[in-house]
Amino acid sequence: MNTNSFWDVLLWSFWFFIWIAALMVWFRCLMDLFGDHTLSGWGKAGWVILLIFVPWLGALIYLIARGRSMGERQMKALAEQQAAQQEYIKQAAGTTSSPAGQIADARALLDSGAINQTEFDSLKAKALA
């Protein structure tokens, strides 16, 4: 077979792209399947059998049957990840939202000897301002 023709190379590239896209969809279905904690073990086993023995049709059926919930699960996981990140940032920054919390933090620093009385008074004034 002569693959020196431009059209042969273009056709080969097209089929290669289709093959890569199909693999991405197939792996995405598997990742979603094992990330779903609401589906029973038997349900997962059935989907895995379908996805392994009839990959194209199995992935198409999976996307039709569970595509909407797939997106919902992904959005829920993303929201949980963002909330955890925001909580970590607040914890790492050590910022307290209320003035009473800021004064308590400053008092703890004063009691530990990390700051002196004038620095405590300055932090207290900032918190009350």
N, CA, C and O atoms as CSV, one atom per row, in Angstrom:
chain,resi,resn,atom,element,x,y,z
A,1,MET,N,N,0.852,-1.188,0.000
A,1,MET,CA,C,0.000,0.000,0.000
A,1,MET,C,C,0.888,1.239,0.000
A,1,MET,O,O,1.827,1.345,0.789
A,2,ASN,N,N,0.593,2.133,-0.857
A,2,ASN,CA,C,1.377,3.351,-1.007
A,2,ASN,C,C,0.729,4.463,-0.192
A,2,ASN,O,O,-0.392,4.872,-0.494
A,3,THR,N,N,1.414,4.959,0.835
A,3,THR,CA,C,0.870,6.036,1.669
A,3,THR,C,C,1.580,7.349,1.397
A,3,THR,O,O,1.675,8.203,2.279
A,4,ASN,N,N,2.073,7.513,0.190
A,4,ASN,CA,C,2.754,8.757,-0.146
A,4,ASN,C,C,1.785,9.842,-0.582
A,4,ASN,O,O,2.160,11.011,-0.671
A,5,SER,N,N,0.569,9.476,-0.849
A,5,SER,CA,C,-0.423,10.442,-1.289
A,5,SER,C,C,-0.863,11.322,-0.113
A,5,SER,O,O,-0.979,10.858,1.022
A,6,PHE,N,N,-1.101,12.587,-0.410
A,6,PHE,CA,C,-1.586,13.521,0.599
A,6,PHE,C,C,-2.904,13.045,1.201
A,6,PHE,O,O,-3.107,13.143,2.412
A,7,TRP,N,N,-3.787,12.536,0.368
A,7,TRP,CA,C,-5.103,12.104,0.836
A,7,TRP,C,C,-5.008,10.874,1.732
A,7,TRP,O,O,-5.798,10.722,2.664
A,8,ASP,N,N,-4.048,9.997,1.455
A,8,ASP,CA,C,-3.850,8.841,2.329
A,8,ASP,C,C,-3.366,9.273,3.714
A,8,ASP,O,O,-3.814,8.749,4.734
A,9,VAL,N,N,-2.460,10.222,3.731
A,9,VAL,CA,C,-1.961,10.729,5.011
A,9,VAL,C,C,-3.076,11.450,5.761
A,9,VAL,O,O,-3.199,11.295,6.976
A,10,LEU,N,N,-3.878,12.224,5.066
A,10,LEU,CA,C,-4.998,12.928,5.683
A,10,LEU,C,C,-6.010,11.942,6.253
A,10,LEU,O,O,-6.495,12.127,7.369
A,11,LEU,N,N,-6.330,10.902,5.498
A,11,LEU,CA,C,-7.269,9.882,5.973
A,11,LEU,C,C,-6.698,9.144,7.182
A,11,LEU,O,O,-7.417,8.894,8.149
A,12,TRP,N,N,-5.411,8.795,7.135
A,12,TRP,CA,C,-4.777,8.127,8.256
A,12,TRP,C,C,-4.819,9.025,9.500
A,12,TRP,O,O,-5.082,8.535,10.598
A,13,SER,N,N,-4.565,10.320,9.346
A,13,SER,CA,C,-4.602,11.266,10.461
A,13,SER,C,C,-6.005,11.368,11.047
A,13,SER,O,O,-6.174,11.445,12.264
A,14,PHE,N,N,-7.007,11.367,10.176
A,14,PHE,CA,C,-8.395,11.419,10.629
A,14,PHE,C,C,-8.728,10.209,11.493
A,14,PHE,O,O,-9.289,10.357,12.579
A,15,TRP,N,N,-8.388,9.018,11.019
A,15,TRP,CA,C,-8.695,7.814,11.787
A,15,TRP,C,C,-7.897,7.759,13.082
A,15,TRP,O,O,-8.402,7.260,14.087
A,16,PHE,N,N,-6.670,8.258,13.084
A,16,PHE,CA,C,-5.872,8.313,14.303
A,16,PHE,C,C,-6.534,9.238,15.320
A,16,PHE,O,O,-6.593,8.914,16.507
A,17,PHE,N,N,-7.029,10.382,14.864
A,17,PHE,CA,C,-7.734,11.316,15.738
A,17,PHE,C,C,-8.987,10.664,16.317
A,17,PHE,O,O,-9.249,10.800,17.512
A,18,ILE,N,N,-9.760,9.962,15.500
A,18,ILE,CA,C,-10.966,9.277,15.971
A,18,ILE,C,C,-10.600,8.243,17.028
A,18,ILE,O,O,-11.291,8.117,18.039
A,19,TRP,N,N,-9.520,7.506,16.802
A,19,TRP,CA,C,-9.094,6.475,17.737
A,19,TRP,C,C,-8.700,7.088,19.092
A,19,TRP,O,O,-9.074,6.563,20.141
A,20,ILE,N,N,-7.952,8.186,19.069
A,20,ILE,CA,C,-7.536,8.863,20.306
A,20,ILE,C,C,-8.763,9.428,21.034
A,20,ILE,O,O,-8.865,9.309,22.255
A,21,ALA,N,N,-9.684,10.034,20.299
A,21,ALA,CA,C,-10.892,10.585,20.914
A,21,ALA,C,C,-11.730,9.481,21.560
A,21,ALA,O,O,-12.271,9.669,22.650
A,22,ALA,N,N,-11.836,8.341,20.895
A,22,ALA,CA,C,-12.600,7.223,21.441
A,22,ALA,C,C,-11.949,6.697,22.722
A,22,ALA,O,O,-12.643,6.359,23.681
A,23,LEU,N,N,-10.618,6.630,22.735
A,23,LEU,CA,C,-9.930,6.199,23.959
A,23,LEU,C,C,-10.173,7.173,25.110
A,23,LEU,O,O,-10.364,6.755,26.252
A,24,MET,N,N,-10.166,8.460,24.809
A,24,MET,CA,C,-10.415,9.459,25.848
A,24,MET,C,C,-11.825,9.322,26.414
A,24,MET,O,O,-12.017,9.398,27.627
A,25,VAL,N,N,-12.800,9.123,25.552
A,25,VAL,CA,C,-14.186,8.939,26.012
A,25,VAL,C,C,-14.296,7.665,26.840
A,25,VAL,O,O,-14.946,7.654,27.885
A,26,TRP,N,N,-13.663,6.593,26.376
A,26,TRP,CA,C,-13.727,5.316,27.082
A,26,TRP,C,C,-13.117,5.438,28.485
A,26,TRP,O,O,-13.706,4.976,29.462
A,27,PHE,N,N,-11.942,6.058,28.579
A,27,PHE,CA,C,-11.315,6.228,29.889
A,27,PHE,C,C,-12.119,7.171,30.780
A,27,PHE,O,O,-12.182,6.969,31.993
A,28,ARG,N,N,-12.724,8.185,30.202
A,28,ARG,CA,C,-13.569,9.107,30.986
A,28,ARG,C,C,-14.759,8.371,31.565
A,28,ARG,O,O,-15.141,8.615,32.709
A,29,CYS,N,N,-15.356,7.468,30.787
A,29,CYS,CA,C,-16.471,6.659,31.285
A,29,CYS,C,C,-16.011,5.779,32.438
A,29,CYS,O,O,-16.708,5.667,33.447
A,30,LEU,N,N,-14.849,5.154,32.301
A,30,LEU,CA,C,-14.332,4.298,33.380
A,30,LEU,C,C,-14.036,5.111,34.641
A,30,LEU,O,O,-14.356,4.676,35.747
A,31,MET,N,N,-13.434,6.272,34.482
A,31,MET,CA,C,-13.128,7.110,35.649
A,31,MET,C,C,-14.401,7.552,36.356
A,31,MET,O,O,-14.463,7.562,37.585
A,32,ASP,N,N,-15.408,7.915,35.584
A,32,ASP,CA,C,-16.678,8.307,36.179
A,32,ASP,C,C,-17.341,7.125,36.862
A,32,ASP,O,O,-17.916,7.266,37.941
A,33,LEU,N,N,-17.265,5.981,36.245
A,33,LEU,CA,C,-17.884,4.772,36.788
A,33,LEU,C,C,-17.311,4.434,38.156
A,33,LEU,O,O,-18.060,4.159,39.093
A,34,PHE,N,N,-15.991,4.453,38.277
A,34,PHE,CA,C,-15.378,4.097,39.552
A,34,PHE,C,C,-15.394,5.244,40.549
A,34,PHE,O,O,-15.167,5.022,41.738
A,35,GLY,N,N,-15.654,6.459,40.097
A,35,GLY,CA,C,-15.774,7.598,41.003
A,35,GLY,C,C,-17.174,7.771,41.558
A,35,GLY,O,O,-17.381,8.567,42.474
A,36,ASP,N,N,-18.143,7.036,41.019
A,36,ASP,CA,C,-19.534,7.141,41.466
A,36,ASP,C,C,-19.735,6.228,42.668
A,36,ASP,O,O,-19.659,5.006,42.546
A,37,HIS,N,N,-19.992,6.821,43.822
A,37,HIS,CA,C,-20.157,6.034,45.040
A,37,HIS,C,C,-21.598,5.584,45.250
A,37,HIS,O,O,-21.872,4.815,46.172
A,38,THR,N,N,-22.520,6.044,44.416
A,38,THR,CA,C,-23.918,5.652,44.580
A,38,THR,C,C,-24.246,4.372,43.823
A,38,THR,O,O,-25.256,3.730,44.115
A,39,LEU,N,N,-23.428,3.994,42.873
A,39,LEU,CA,C,-23.672,2.805,42.060
A,39,LEU,C,C,-23.171,1.569,42.797
A,39,LEU,O,O,-22.085,1.580,43.376
A,40,SER,N,N,-23.974,0.496,42.770
A,40,SER,CA,C,-23.597,-0.733,43.472
A,40,SER,C,C,-22.447,-1.437,42.751
A,40,SER,O,O,-22.107,-1.109,41.614
A,41,GLY,N,N,-21.871,-2.396,43.434
A,41,GLY,CA,C,-20.782,-3.173,42.847
A,41,GLY,C,C,-21.227,-3.963,41.640
A,41,GLY,O,O,-20.487,-4.074,40.662
A,42,TRP,N,N,-22.444,-4.523,41.693
A,42,TRP,CA,C,-22.964,-5.279,40.546
A,42,TRP,C,C,-23.207,-4.365,39.357
A,42,TRP,O,O,-22.960,-4.746,38.213
A,43,GLY,N,N,-23.689,-3.165,39.627
A,43,GLY,CA,C,-23.887,-2.203,38.545
A,43,GLY,C,C,-22.575,-1.824,37.884
A,43,GLY,O,O,-22.487,-1.737,36.659
A,44,LYS,N,N,-21.554,-1.599,38.705
A,44,LYS,CA,C,-20.236,-1.275,38.161
A,44,LYS,C,C,-19.689,-2.443,37.349
A,44,LYS,O,O,-19.108,-2.248,36.281
A,45,ALA,N,N,-19.879,-3.663,37.863
A,45,ALA,CA,C,-19.380,-4.849,37.148
A,45,ALA,C,C,-20.063,-4.978,35.791
A,45,ALA,O,O,-19.410,-5.298,34.797
A,46,GLY,N,N,-21.363,-4.734,35.743
A,46,GLY,CA,C,-22.085,-4.801,34.471
A,46,GLY,C,C,-21.589,-3.775,33.475
A,46,GLY,O,O,-21.379,-4.090,32.304
A,47,TRP,N,N,-21.400,-2.551,33.934
A,47,TRP,CA,C,-20.899,-1.505,33.047
A,47,TRP,C,C,-19.485,-1.822,32.568
A,47,TRP,O,O,-19.162,-1.592,31.403
A,48,VAL,N,N,-18.640,-2.347,33.455
A,48,VAL,CA,C,-17.264,-2.680,33.064
A,48,VAL,C,C,-17.269,-3.769,32.002
A,48,VAL,O,O,-16.527,-3.684,31.024
A,49,ILE,N,N,-18.093,-4.787,32.185
A,49,ILE,CA,C,-18.177,-5.862,31.190
A,49,ILE,C,C,-18.602,-5.290,29.842
A,49,ILE,O,O,-18.026,-5.628,28.807
A,50,LEU,N,N,-19.609,-4.426,29.859
A,50,LEU,CA,C,-20.076,-3.810,28.618
A,50,LEU,C,C,-18.979,-2.943,27.987
A,50,LEU,O,O,-18.769,-2.988,26.775
A,51,LEU,N,N,-18.287,-2.160,28.809
A,51,LEU,CA,C,-17.252,-1.276,28.279
A,51,LEU,C,C,-16.027,-2.032,27.767
A,51,LEU,O,O,-15.340,-1.551,26.866
A,52,ILE,N,N,-15.749,-3.198,28.323
A,52,ILE,CA,C,-14.584,-3.962,27.877
A,52,ILE,C,C,-14.893,-4.771,26.621
A,52,ILE,O,O,-14.102,-4.771,25.678
A,53,PHE,N,N,-16.031,-5.457,26.597
A,53,PHE,CA,C,-16.310,-6.351,25.474
A,53,PHE,C,C,-16.911,-5.658,24.260
A,53,PHE,O,O,-16.762,-6.137,23.136
A,54,VAL,N,N,-17.580,-4.548,24.472
A,54,VAL,CA,C,-18.145,-3.774,23.354
A,54,VAL,C,C,-17.819,-2.299,23.614
A,54,VAL,O,O,-18.715,-1.527,23.956
A,55,PRO,N,N,-16.556,-1.898,23.458
A,55,PRO,CA,C,-16.135,-0.568,23.910
A,55,PRO,C,C,-16.866,0.605,23.253
A,55,PRO,O,O,-17.298,1.518,23.957
A,56,TRP,N,N,-17.015,0.607,21.942
A,56,TRP,CA,C,-17.667,1.735,21.269
A,56,TRP,C,C,-19.125,1.835,21.673
A,56,TRP,O,O,-19.596,2.895,22.084
A,57,LEU,N,N,-19.829,0.734,21.554
A,57,LEU,CA,C,-21.250,0.724,21.896
A,57,LEU,C,C,-21.437,0.938,23.391
A,57,LEU,O,O,-22.354,1.648,23.806
A,58,GLY,N,N,-20.578,0.332,24.203
A,58,GLY,CA,C,-20.684,0.492,25.652
A,58,GLY,C,C,-20.503,1.933,26.083
A,58,GLY,O,O,-21.243,2.428,26.933
A,59,ALA,N,N,-19.523,2.611,25.502
A,59,ALA,CA,C,-19.292,4.015,25.840
A,59,ALA,C,C,-20.463,4.882,25.384
A,59,ALA,O,O,-20.864,5.807,26.092
A,60,LEU,N,N,-21.006,4.591,24.221
A,60,LEU,CA,C,-22.155,5.344,23.722
A,60,LEU,C,C,-23.369,5.148,24.627
A,60,LEU,O,O,-24.056,6.112,24.963
A,61,ILE,N,N,-23.632,3.910,25.020
A,61,ILE,CA,C,-24.761,3.634,25.916
A,61,ILE,C,C,-24.529,4.297,27.272
A,61,ILE,O,O,-25.457,4.860,27.853
A,62,TYR,N,N,-23.299,4.234,27.777
A,62,TYR,CA,C,-22.980,4.857,29.065
A,62,TYR,C,C,-23.225,6.365,29.013
A,62,TYR,O,O,-23.801,6.940,29.936
A,63,LEU,N,N,-22.785,6.999,27.928
A,63,LEU,CA,C,-22.979,8.447,27.807
A,63,LEU,C,C,-24.450,8.813,27.692
A,63,LEU,O,O,-24.875,9.844,28.214
A,64,ILE,N,N,-25.226,7.985,27.019
A,64,ILE,CA,C,-26.655,8.258,26.895
A,64,ILE,C,C,-27.356,8.046,28.234
A,64,ILE,O,O,-28.177,8.863,28.650
A,65,ALA,N,N,-27.023,6.938,28.906
A,65,ALA,CA,C,-27.718,6.586,30.144
A,65,ALA,C,C,-27.274,7.425,31.339
A,65,ALA,O,O,-28.094,7.765,32.192
A,66,ARG,N,N,-25.994,7.758,31.412
A,66,ARG,CA,C,-25.463,8.396,32.618
A,66,ARG,C,C,-24.747,9.715,32.341
A,66,ARG,O,O,-24.061,10.241,33.218
A,67,GLY,N,N,-24.896,10.248,31.143
A,67,GLY,CA,C,-24.184,11.466,30.772
A,67,GLY,C,C,-24.544,12.661,31.621
A,67,GLY,O,O,-23.661,13.417,32.025
A,68,ARG,N,N,-25.822,12.852,31.902
A,68,ARG,CA,C,-26.247,14.009,32.699
A,68,ARG,C,C,-25.710,13.904,34.124
A,68,ARG,O,O,-25.182,14.875,34.666
A,69,SER,N,N,-25.845,12.726,34.725
A,69,SER,CA,C,-25.346,12.570,36.090
A,69,SER,C,C,-23.822,12.617,36.123
A,69,SER,O,O,-23.232,12.969,37.145
A,70,MET,N,N,-23.192,12.268,35.022
A,70,MET,CA,C,-21.745,12.356,34.914
A,70,MET,C,C,-21.302,13.811,35.096
A,70,MET,O,O,-20.369,14.092,35.848
A,71,GLY,N,N,-21.959,14.706,34.421
A,71,GLY,CA,C,-21.655,16.128,34.540
A,71,GLY,C,C,-21.965,16.665,35.925
A,71,GLY,O,O,-21.213,17.476,36.466
A,72,GLU,N,N,-23.071,16.216,36.499
A,72,GLU,CA,C,-23.441,16.666,37.836
A,72,GLU,C,C,-22.414,16.207,38.867
A,72,GLU,O,O,-22.039,16.969,39.758
A,73,ARG,N,N,-21.961,14.963,38.745
A,73,ARG,CA,C,-20.941,14.467,39.673
A,73,ARG,C,C,-19.643,15.246,39.522
A,73,ARG,O,O,-18.979,15.547,40.514
A,74,GLN,N,N,-19.281,15.572,38.295
A,74,GLN,CA,C,-18.053,16.326,38.065
A,74,GLN,C,C,-18.161,17.734,38.648
A,74,GLN,O,O,-17.209,18.226,39.253
A,75,MET,N,N,-19.304,18.382,38.471
A,75,MET,CA,C,-19.488,19.729,39.022
A,75,MET,C,C,-19.499,19.701,40.550
A,75,MET,O,O,-18.957,20.603,41.189
A,76,LYS,N,N,-20.114,18.669,41.141
A,76,LYS,CA,C,-20.144,18.536,42.597
A,76,LYS,C,C,-18.731,18.338,43.142
A,76,LYS,O,O,-18.361,18.950,44.144
A,77,ALA,N,N,-17.946,17.492,42.493
A,77,ALA,CA,C,-16.571,17.257,42.930
A,77,ALA,C,C,-15.749,18.531,42.805
A,77,ALA,O,O,-14.927,18.826,43.672
A,78,LEU,N,N,-15.961,19.283,41.743
A,78,LEU,CA,C,-15.238,20.535,41.552
A,78,LEU,C,C,-15.609,21.550,42.636
A,78,LEU,O,O,-14.736,22.240,43.162
A,79,ALA,N,N,-16.904,21.645,42.972
A,79,ALA,CA,C,-17.338,22.574,44.018
A,79,ALA,C,C,-16.752,22.179,45.371
A,79,ALA,O,O,-16.333,23.044,46.140
A,80,GLU,N,N,-16.718,20.875,45.668
A,80,GLU,CA,C,-16.126,20.419,46.924
A,80,GLU,C,C,-14.634,20.731,46.970
A,80,GLU,O,O,-14.108,21.124,48.011
A,81,GLN,N,N,-13.961,20.556,45.851
A,81,GLN,CA,C,-12.531,20.837,45.793
A,81,GLN,C,C,-12.268,22.330,45.997
A,81,GLN,O,O,-11.330,22.707,46.700
A,82,GLN,N,N,-13.095,23.175,45.385
A,82,GLN,CA,C,-12.915,24.620,45.544
A,82,GLN,C,C,-13.193,25.049,46.981
A,82,GLN,O,O,-12.486,25.899,47.521
A,83,ALA,N,N,-14.227,24.461,47.609
A,83,ALA,CA,C,-14.536,24.793,48.999
A,83,ALA,C,C,-13.393,24.372,49.915
A,83,ALA,O,O,-13.022,25.108,50.829
A,84,ALA,N,N,-12.837,23.191,49.672
A,84,ALA,CA,C,-11.709,22.728,50.483
A,84,ALA,C,C,-10.493,23.636,50.283
A,84,ALA,O,O,-9.765,23.918,51.234
A,85,GLN,N,N,-10.278,24.088,49.060
A,85,GLN,CA,C,-9.158,24.980,48.789
A,85,GLN,C,C,-9.347,26.317,49.498
A,85,GLN,O,O,-8.400,26.854,50.072
A,86,GLN,N,N,-10.565,26.857,49.463
A,86,GLN,CA,C,-10.835,28.121,50.146
A,86,GLN,C,C,-10.642,27.980,51.656
A,86,GLN,O,O,-10.093,28.872,52.303
A,87,GLU,N,N,-11.090,26.869,52.203
A,87,GLU,CA,C,-10.924,26.626,53.639
A,87,GLU,C,C,-9.448,26.522,54.002
A,87,GLU,O,O,-9.011,27.046,55.026
A,88,TYR,N,N,-8.685,25.839,53.148
A,88,TYR,CA,C,-7.249,25.716,53.394
A,88,TYR,C,C,-6.567,27.084,53.335
A,88,TYR,O,O,-5.699,27.383,54.154
A,89,ILE,N,N,-6.959,27.905,52.373
A,89,ILE,CA,C,-6.365,29.238,52.250
A,89,ILE,C,C,-6.669,30.069,53.488
A,89,ILE,O,O,-5.796,30.771,53.998
A,90,LYS,N,N,-7.906,29.991,53.974
A,90,LYS,CA,C,-8.265,30.734,55.185
A,90,LYS,C,C,-7.459,30.238,56.381
A,90,LYS,O,O,-6.986,31.031,57.195
A,91,GLN,N,N,-7.309,28.917,56.476
A,91,GLN,CA,C,-6.572,28.338,57.589
A,91,GLN,C,C,-5.085,28.708,57.510
A,91,GLN,O,O,-4.466,29.053,58.517
A,92,ALA,N,N,-4.526,28.630,56.300
A,92,ALA,CA,C,-3.106,28.927,56.136
A,92,ALA,C,C,-2.813,30.407,56.356
A,92,ALA,O,O,-1.761,30.764,56.886
A,93,ALA,N,N,-3.735,31.257,55.953
A,93,ALA,CA,C,-3.531,32.695,56.127
A,93,ALA,C,C,-3.709,33.106,57.576
A,93,ALA,O,O,-3.163,34.121,58.011
A,94,GLY,N,N,-4.466,32.326,58.319
A,94,GLY,CA,C,-4.667,32.623,59.731
A,94,GLY,C,C,-5.551,33.821,59.960
A,94,GLY,O,O,-5.494,34.437,61.025
A,95,THR,N,N,-6.358,34.161,58.996
A,95,THR,CA,C,-7.237,35.313,59.163
A,95,THR,C,C,-8.533,34.874,59.828
A,95,THR,O,O,-9.121,33.846,59.493
A,96,THR,N,N,-8.945,35.678,60.762
A,96,THR,CA,C,-10.208,35.451,61.441
A,96,THR,C,C,-11.140,36.569,61.023
A,96,THR,O,O,-10.729,37.726,60.933
A,97,SER,N,N,-12.379,36.233,60.769
A,97,SER,CA,C,-13.293,37.239,60.235
A,97,SER,C,C,-13.775,38.216,61.298
A,97,SER,O,O,-14.006,39.385,60.987
A,98,SER,N,N,-13.933,37.781,62.527
A,98,SER,CA,C,-14.496,38.677,63.537
A,98,SER,C,C,-13.384,39.400,64.299
A,98,SER,O,O,-12.292,38.859,64.472
A,99,PRO,N,N,-13.663,40.615,64.750
A,99,PRO,CA,C,-12.662,41.339,65.549
A,99,PRO,C,C,-12.317,40.597,66.850
A,99,PRO,O,O,-11.169,40.611,67.294
A,100,ALA,N,N,-13.310,39.960,67.443
A,100,ALA,CA,C,-13.041,39.225,68.682
A,100,ALA,C,C,-12.044,38.093,68.429
A,100,ALA,O,O,-11.170,37.836,69.257
A,101,GLY,N,N,-12.173,37.424,67.298
A,101,GLY,CA,C,-11.233,36.360,66.949
A,101,GLY,C,C,-9.840,36.890,66.713
A,101,GLY,O,O,-8.854,36.264,67.102
A,102,GLN,N,N,-9.756,38.061,66.067
A,102,GLN,CA,C,-8.450,38.672,65.823
A,102,GLN,C,C,-7.786,39.082,67.136
A,102,GLN,O,O,-6.578,38.917,67.305
A,103,ILE,N,N,-8.578,39.615,68.060
A,103,ILE,CA,C,-8.031,40.009,69.364
A,103,ILE,C,C,-7.598,38.769,70.138
A,103,ILE,O,O,-6.569,38.788,70.814
A,104,ALA,N,N,-8.370,37.697,70.045
A,104,ALA,CA,C,-8.000,36.453,70.739
A,104,ALA,C,C,-6.696,35.891,70.166
A,104,ALA,O,O,-5.845,35.406,70.911
A,105,ASP,N,N,-6.545,35.960,68.841
A,105,ASP,CA,C,-5.297,35.501,68.223
A,105,ASP,C,C,-4.114,36.362,68.694
A,105,ASP,O,O,-3.035,35.845,68.983
A,106,ALA,N,N,-4.332,37.669,68.765
A,106,ALA,CA,C,-3.271,38.568,69.221
A,106,ALA,C,C,-2.934,38.304,70.681
A,106,ALA,O,O,-1.767,38.357,71.067
A,107,ARG,N,N,-3.955,38.018,71.501
A,107,ARG,CA,C,-3.736,37.710,72.915
A,107,ARG,C,C,-2.907,36.431,73.060
A,107,ARG,O,O,-2.035,36.341,73.925
A,108,ALA,N,N,-3.192,35.434,72.196
A,108,ALA,CA,C,-2.414,34.190,72.231
A,108,ALA,C,C,-0.954,34.460,71.873
A,108,ALA,O,O,-0.047,33.872,72.462
A,109,LEU,N,N,-0.732,35.346,70.909
A,109,LEU,CA,C,0.644,35.707,70.557
A,109,LEU,C,C,1.333,36.442,71.700
A,109,LEU,O,O,2.518,36.228,71.956
A,110,LEU,N,N,0.591,37.309,72.387
A,110,LEU,CA,C,1.147,38.042,73.523
A,110,LEU,C,C,1.498,37.080,74.654
A,110,LEU,O,O,2.565,37.180,75.260
A,111,ASP,N,N,0.592,36.153,74.928
A,111,ASP,CA,C,0.824,35.191,76.015
A,111,ASP,C,C,1.992,34.265,75.708
A,111,ASP,O,O,2.696,33.829,76.619
A,112,SER,N,N,2.203,33.961,74.425
A,112,SER,CA,C,3.318,33.075,74.070
A,112,SER,C,C,4.649,33.814,74.031
A,112,SER,O,O,5.706,33.188,73.964
A,113,GLY,N,N,4.603,35.130,74.073
A,113,GLY,CA,C,5.825,35.917,74.051
A,113,GLY,C,C,6.285,36.281,72.652
A,113,GLY,O,O,7.377,36.826,72.491
A,114,ALA,N,N,5.483,35.997,71.637
A,114,ALA,CA,C,5.871,36.290,70.264
A,114,ALA,C,C,5.810,37.787,69.974
A,114,ALA,O,O,6.554,38.295,69.134
A,115,ILE,N,N,4.918,38.489,70.676
A,115,ILE,CA,C,4.812,39.945,70.505
A,115,ILE,C,C,4.823,40.595,71.888
A,115,ILE,O,O,4.595,39.934,72.901
A,116,ASN,N,N,5.093,41.907,71.910
A,116,ASN,CA,C,5.064,42.622,73.186
A,116,ASN,C,C,3.742,43.373,73.335
A,116,ASN,O,O,2.883,43.310,72.456
A,117,GLN,N,N,3.586,44.085,74.457
A,117,GLN,CA,C,2.314,44.746,74.766
A,117,GLN,C,C,1.972,45.833,73.754
A,117,GLN,O,O,0.800,45.991,73.412
A,118,THR,N,N,2.942,46.578,73.270
A,118,THR,CA,C,2.648,47.651,72.305
A,118,THR,C,C,2.174,47.063,70.969
A,118,THR,O,O,1.282,47.613,70.323
A,119,GLU,N,N,2.777,45.947,70.565
A,119,GLU,CA,C,2.322,45.297,69.330
A,119,GLU,C,C,0.909,44.733,69.506
A,119,GLU,O,O,0.090,44.777,68.588
A,120,PHE,N,N,0.642,44.205,70.702
A,120,PHE,CA,C,-0.712,43.708,70.977
A,120,PHE,C,C,-1.724,44.844,70.902
A,120,PHE,O,O,-2.794,44.691,70.311
A,121,ASP,N,N,-1.385,45.986,71.501
A,121,ASP,CA,C,-2.295,47.140,71.473
A,121,ASP,C,C,-2.538,47.613,70.045
A,121,ASP,O,O,-3.644,48.029,69.700
A,122,SER,N,N,-1.484,47.546,69.207
A,122,SER,CA,C,-1.613,47.957,67.818
A,122,SER,C,C,-2.551,46.995,67.051
A,122,SER,O,O,-3.417,47.426,66.289
A,123,LEU,N,N,-2.355,45.704,67.273
A,123,LEU,CA,C,-3.239,44.701,66.613
A,123,LEU,C,C,-4.680,44.834,67.104
A,123,LEU,O,O,-5.624,44.683,66.329
A,124,LYS,N,N,-4.838,45.114,68.378
A,124,LYS,CA,C,-6.183,45.275,68.943
A,124,LYS,C,C,-6.880,46.504,68.331
A,124,LYS,O,O,-8.070,46.469,68.018
A,125,ALA,N,N,-6.119,47.573,68.171
A,125,ALA,CA,C,-6.684,48.785,67.570
A,125,ALA,C,C,-7.084,48.537,66.113
A,125,ALA,O,O,-8.113,49.031,65.653
A,126,LYS,N,N,-6.259,47.766,65.388
A,126,LYS,CA,C,-6.592,47.435,63.983
A,126,LYS,C,C,-7.861,46.593,63.918
A,126,LYS,O,O,-8.705,46.795,63.045
A,127,ALA,N,N,-7.990,45.651,64.845
A,127,ALA,CA,C,-9.163,44.773,64.848
A,127,ALA,C,C,-10.427,45.544,65.169
A,127,ALA,O,O,-11.491,45.247,64.626
A,128,LEU,N,N,-10.324,46.520,66.036
A,128,LEU,CA,C,-11.506,47.282,66.430
A,128,LEU,C,C,-11.847,48.382,65.434
A,128,LEU,O,O,-12.951,48.924,65.468
A,129,ALA,N,N,-10.915,48.717,64.548
A,129,ALA,CA,C,-11.154,49.807,63.595
A,129,ALA,C,C,-12.081,49.383,62.477
A,129,ALA,O,O,-12.385,50.181,61.591
